[in-house]
Amino acid sequence: MADAVEREVFGYPPDATGLNDALTGFYERRYGFGPNPESVFAIPDVVRGLKLAIEHFTKPGSAIIVPLPAYPPFIELPKVTGRQAIYIDAHEYDLKEIEKAFADGAGSLLFCNPHNPLGTVFSEEYIRELTDIAAKYDARIIADEIHAPLVYEGTHVVAAGVSENAANTCITITATSKAWNTAGLKCAQIFFSGEADVKAWKNLSDITRDGVSILGLIAAETVYNEGEEFLDESIQILKDNRDFAAAELEKLGVKVYAPDSTYLMWLDFAGTKIEEAPSKILREEGKVMLNDGAAFGGFTTCARLNFACSRETLEEGLRRIASVL
């Protein structure tokens, strides 16, 4: 990055072959499955990739299954793509409920794995069953794997790699932006496992896909190739922060969903004196900022805590929460 800036490399991005190879290598080392580099494509960000996947790779006009609570842009995507949403409970991710939605005409599922905001990490067995159901109804699993590098125990399961049905139904979108804090550099990646999907993507207009930053491309390639030591150190720090925050918040009577991945903790303040508007009250009275649970699908007693910070900052934030409760 520093070298690129020093050389004033600020033009249009070159061919992304280096990034494609870097992502594939990282996936193979970390997860035991790597996509064909020729099926990997750079895009500006994950949300753009989700939108393009819906618009160009699902049945026209078909509904989208959205598990709640959900990352707020997931809730907006059906609206901006002119689709209906079928909501299911993300706490359960019930396969019978998902199959019913597909049987009723849903064309895709927004599959955030690991899940934001609950931090759920899905097993190979579950994903196999899920993708078998999707294949049965000729539906798509649009897999957002942006938090995949941040799994605390075990290994992330790449949805597209579990079976032939998974390969044919999954569209995978990821980025370095969460694990290495590169979101502002605008470079995510989308990859496919089916030749027809690769061909369809290549046939899209460059205008549709454009917007990748050259610095983002350089950063992504670099961290996939050289960023695992930093990642391992970060995971240990985040795990310690997670355990500390969960223990302190449970003492305060807050229901804690301690994540198996991500640096985000879903909190339910139901039964506490601030249950009516926890994030608003904590911001106004405690001067501590949490994401409002209402934005994740109407969870008004909930809030989301980001614990990707120093222990000193985390301790101060928890102290302020305690002072309000």
C-alpha positions in Angstrom: 0.0 0.0 0.0 2.7 2.5 1.0 4.7 1.6 -2.1 1.6 2.2 -4.3 0.9 5.5 -2.7 4.6 6.6 -3.0 4.5 5.7 -6.7 1.2 7.5 -7.1 -0.6 4.5 -8.4 -4.2 5.9 -8.4 -5.4 5.0 -11.9 -7.9 2.3 -12.9 -7.2 -1.2 -11.4 -5.2 -3.6 -13.5 -6.2 -7.2 -14.2 -7.1 -8.9 -10.8 -5.3 -12.2 -11.5 -3.0 -11.7 -8.5 -6.0 -11.1 -6.2 -7.9 -14.1 -7.6 -4.9 -16.4 -6.9 -4.4 -14.9 -3.5 -8.0 -15.5 -2.4 -7.9 -19.0 -3.7 -4.7 -19.7 -1.8 -6.1 -18.2 1.4 -9.3 -20.2 1.1 -7.4 -23.5 0.5 -5.1 -22.9 3.5 -7.7 -21.7 5.9 -10.8 -23.6 4.9 -9.6 -26.6 2.9 -11.6 -25.4 -0.2 -10.6 -22.8 -2.7 -12.5 -21.7 -5.8 -11.1 -21.8 -9.3 -9.2 -18.5 -9.6 -10.9 -17.9 -13.0 -14.2 -17.9 -11.2 -13.3 -15.1 -8.8 -14.1 -11.5 -9.6 -13.4 -8.2 -7.9 -16.4 -6.0 -7.0 -16.6 -2.7 -5.0 -18.3 -4.1 -1.9 -20.3 -7.0 -0.6 -23.7 -5.3 -0.7 -23.2 -4.5 -4.4 -22.4 -8.1 -5.0 -25.6 -9.2 -3.2 -27.7 -6.8 -5.3 -26.1 -8.1 -8.5 -26.6 -11.7 -7.5 -30.3 -11.1 -6.9 -30.8 -9.1 -10.1 -28.9 -11.4 -12.5 -28.9 -14.9 -11.0 -32.3 -15.4 -9.4 -35.7 -16.0 -11.0 -37.1 -12.7 -12.2 -39.5 -11.2 -9.5 -38.9 -14.1 -7.1 -39.1 -13.4 -3.4 -36.0 -13.4 -1.1 -35.7 -15.2 2.1 -34.3 -12.9 4.8 -33.5 -14.3 8.2 -34.1 -11.9 11.1 -32.3 -10.3 12.8 -30.3 -9.3 9.8 -27.6 -6.9 8.8 -29.7 -3.8 7.9 -28.8 -3.7 4.1 -30.2 -7.3 3.9 -33.6 -5.8 4.9 -33.2 -3.1 2.2 -32.2 -5.4 -0.6 -35.7 -6.7 -1.4 -37.0 -3.2 -1.7 -34.2 -1.9 -4.0 -34.4 -5.0 -6.2 -38.2 -4.9 -6.5 -38.7 -8.2 -4.7 -40.9 -9.4 -1.8 -39.2 -10.6 1.4 -40.0 -13.7 3.3 -38.8 -13.4 6.8 -37.6 -16.3 8.9 -36.2 -16.5 12.4 -32.4 -16.4 12.3 -32.2 -17.8 15.8 -33.6 -21.1 14.4 -32.7 -21.1 10.7 -35.3 -23.8 10.5 -34.9 -25.9 7.3 -38.6 -26.8 7.1 -39.5 -23.1 7.2 -36.9 -22.4 4.5 -38.2 -25.3 2.3 -41.8 -24.0 2.6 -40.6 -20.5 1.5 -38.9 -22.0 -1.5 -42.0 -24.1 -2.3 -44.0 -20.9 -2.1 -41.9 -19.4 -4.8 -38.9 -17.8 -3.1 -35.9 -17.7 -5.5 -33.1 -17.1 -3.1 -31.9 -17.0 0.5 -29.5 -14.4 1.9 -27.2 -16.6 3.8 -24.9 -14.7 6.1 -22.3 -17.2 7.2 -21.0 -16.5 9.8 -24.1 -14.6 10.8 -24.3 -10.9 11.5 -25.5 -10.1 14.2 -25.9 -13.4 16.0 -22.4 -14.8 15.2 -23.7 -18.2 14.3 -21.3 -20.5 12.4 -23.1 -23.1 10.3 -22.0 -26.8 10.1 -21.2 -28.7 7.0 -24.1 -31.0 7.7 -26.5 -28.1 7.9 -25.2 -26.4 4.8 -25.4 -29.7 2.9 -29.1 -30.0 3.8 -29.8 -26.4 3.0 -28.2 -26.5 -0.4 -30.0 -29.8 -1.2 -33.3 -28.0 -0.5 -32.3 -25.1 -2.6 -31.4 -27.4 -5.5 -34.7 -29.1 -5.3 -36.5 -25.9 -6.0 -33.9 -24.4 -8.4 -33.2 -21.6 -5.9 -30.0 -19.8 -5.1 -28.1 -19.5 -1.8 -26.4 -16.1 -1.8 -23.7 -16.6 0.7 -22.2 -13.6 2.4 -18.9 -14.9 3.9 -17.4 -11.6 4.9 -16.9 -12.6 8.5 -15.5 -16.1 7.6 -11.8 -15.3 8.7 -13.0 -14.5 12.2 -14.2 -18.0 13.3 -13.1 -18.6 16.9 -13.2 -22.4 17.2 -12.9 -24.9 14.3 -12.9 -24.1 10.7 -15.3 -22.0 8.6 -17.2 -24.2 6.1 -17.4 -22.7 2.6 -21.0 -23.3 1.6 -20.1 -23.7 -2.1 -17.7 -26.5 -1.3 -19.8 -29.0 0.5 -21.4 -30.8 -2.4 -22.3 -30.7 -6.1 -25.7 -29.2 -5.2 -24.0 -26.5 -3.1 -21.6 -25.7 -6.0 -24.6 -25.3 -8.4 -26.8 -23.2 -6.0 -24.3 -21.0 -4.1 -23.0 -17.6 -5.1 -20.3 -16.5 -2.6 -19.4 -13.0 -1.7 -16.6 -12.0 0.6 -14.0 -9.3 1.4 -11.1 -8.5 3.6 -12.9 -5.6 5.1 -14.0 -7.1 8.4 -11.0 -9.2 9.4 -8.4 -6.6 8.3 -10.4 -3.4 8.5 -10.2 -2.4 4.8 -13.8 -1.5 4.2 -13.0 2.1 3.0 -10.7 0.8 0.2 -13.7 -0.7 -1.8 -12.7 -4.1 -3.0 -14.8 -7.2 -2.3 -14.8 -10.5 -4.2 -17.6 -12.7 -5.7 -17.0 -16.2 -6.9 -19.0 -19.0 -8.6 -18.6 -22.7 -8.9 -20.7 -23.3 -12.0 -19.5 -22.6 -15.5 -22.8 -21.1 -16.5 -22.6 -18.6 -13.7 -19.1 -17.6 -14.6 -20.2 -17.1 -18.2 -23.2 -15.1 -17.1 -21.1 -12.8 -14.9 -18.6 -12.2 -17.7 -21.5 -11.1 -19.9 -22.6 -8.4 -17.6 -21.7 -4.8 -18.6 -18.5 -3.4 -17.1 -20.6 -0.5 -16.0 -22.6 -2.8 -13.8 -19.6 -4.2 -12.1 -17.2 -1.2 -12.0 -16.1 0.6 -8.9 -13.2 -1.4 -7.5 -10.4 0.8 -6.0 -6.9 0.0 -7.1 -5.7 0.5 -3.5 -8.4 -1.9 -2.3 -7.2 -4.5 -4.8 -3.6 -4.2 -3.7 -4.6 -4.4 0.0 -6.8 -7.4 -0.5 -4.2 -9.3 -2.5 -1.6 -8.4 0.2 -3.6 -9.5 3.2 -4.7 -12.8 1.6 -1.1 -13.6 0.9 0.6 -12.1 4.0 -2.0 -11.3 6.6 -2.6 -14.6 8.5 -0.2 -13.8 11.4 -2.1 -10.6 12.0 -5.4 -12.4 11.7 -4.4 -15.1 14.2 -3.3 -12.5 16.7 -6.5 -10.5 16.2 -8.7 -13.6 16.7 -7.2 -14.2 20.1 -7.7 -10.6 21.2 -11.3 -10.6 19.9 -12.0 -13.9 21.7 -10.7 -12.6 25.0 -12.8 -9.4 24.5 -15.8 -11.5 23.7 -15.5 -13.6 26.8 -14.9 -10.6 29.0 -17.8 -8.6 27.6 -20.2 -11.5 27.8 -19.3 -12.2 31.5 -19.7 -8.5 32.5 -23.0 -8.0 30.6 -24.5 -11.1 32.0 -23.8 -9.8 35.5 -26.0 -6.8 34.6 -29.0 -9.0 33.6 -28.5 -8.6 29.8 -29.2 -11.6 27.6 -26.0 -12.1 25.7 -25.6 -14.0 22.4 -21.9 -14.7 22.5 -20.8 -15.1 18.9 -18.9 -18.0 17.5 -17.5 -15.6 14.9 -17.4 -11.9 14.1 -16.6 -9.1 16.6 -20.2 -8.3 17.0 -22.3 -9.2 20.1 -26.1 -9.3 20.0 -27.7 -8.1 23.3 -31.2 -8.3 24.5 -32.1 -5.8 27.2 -35.6 -7.2 27.8 -36.5 -7.1 31.5 -34.1 -4.3 32.2 -35.1 -0.7 32.9 -33.9 0.4 29.5 -35.7 -2.3 27.5 -37.9 0.2 25.6 -35.0 1.9 23.7 -31.7 0.5 24.9 -29.4 2.0 22.3 -31.0 5.5 22.5 -30.9 5.5 26.3 -27.3 4.3 26.5 -26.2 6.9 23.9 -28.0 9.8 25.8 -27.3 8.8 29.4 -24.1 6.7 29.2 -22.5 8.3 26.2 -21.8 4.9 24.7 -22.9 3.9 21.2 -24.4 0.6 20.2 -26.3 -0.3 17.0 -30.1 0.0 17.5 -31.7 -3.5 17.3 -34.7 -1.9 15.6 -32.6 -1.5 12.4 -32.0 -5.3 12.2 -35.7 -6.1 11.7 -37.7 -4.5 14.5 -35.8 -5.9 17.6 -36.6 -2.9 19.8 -35.3 -4.4 23.0 -32.0 -5.4 21.4 -28.7 -3.7 20.5 -25.4 -4.8 18.8 -22.1 -4.2 20.5 -18.8 -4.0 18.5 -16.0 -5.3 20.7 -13.2 -4.9 18.1 -11.3 -2.3 20.3 -8.7 -2.1 22.9 -9.5 -3.7 26.3 -9.3 -0.2 27.8 -12.0 1.1 25.5 -14.1 -2.0 26.1 -13.9 -1.7 29.8 -14.9 1.9 29.7 -17.8 1.2 27.4 -19.0 -1.6 29.7 -18.6 0.7 32.8 -20.8 3.2 31.1 -23.5 0.6 30.3 -23.4 -0.5 33.9 -23.8 3.0 35.1 -27.1 3.3 33.1 -28.4 -0.1 34.1 
